[in-house]
């Protein structure tokens, strides 16, 4: 855990693939994304939803 952030490496191909896969979840026909998230807090603060 003592690794420095200056030695942090990012696999750009893997990161791009992850973003593309995430964009497919809730994709809309016009190129947007709709991913409604409902947590216990949302249910409590917005009981009508």
C-alpha positions in Angstrom: 0.0 0.0 0.0 3.0 2.3 0.2 3.1 2.5 -3.6 3.5 6.0 -4.9 0.9 7.5 -7.3 3.9 8.5 -9.5 4.3 4.8 -10.4 0.6 4.2 -11.0 -0.1 2.7 -14.4 -3.3 2.7 -16.3 -4.2 0.2 -19.0 -5.9 2.6 -21.5 -7.4 -0.2 -23.6 -9.0 -1.8 -20.6 -10.2 1.6 -19.3 -11.8 2.5 -22.6 -13.4 -1.0 -22.8 -14.8 -0.5 -19.3 -16.3 2.9 -20.2 -17.8 1.5 -23.4 -19.4 -1.4 -21.5 -20.8 1.0 -18.9 -22.2 3.2 -21.6 -24.3 0.2 -22.9 -26.1 0.0 -19.6 -29.2 2.1 -19.9 -28.3 3.4 -23.4 -31.0 5.5 -25.1 -31.8 5.6 -28.8 -30.5 9.2 -29.2 -27.0 8.4 -27.9 -27.6 9.3 -24.3 -27.6 7.2 -21.1 -30.3 6.8 -18.5 -29.4 4.9 -15.4 -31.8 5.6 -12.5 -30.3 4.6 -9.2 -32.6 3.9 -6.3 -31.0 3.6 -2.8 -32.7 3.4 0.5 -32.0 7.1 1.0 -33.8 8.0 -2.3 -36.8 5.8 -1.2 -36.9 7.6 2.1 -36.5 11.1 0.8 -38.8 10.6 -2.2 -41.4 8.1 -1.0 -43.6 8.8 -4.1 -41.0 7.4 -6.5 
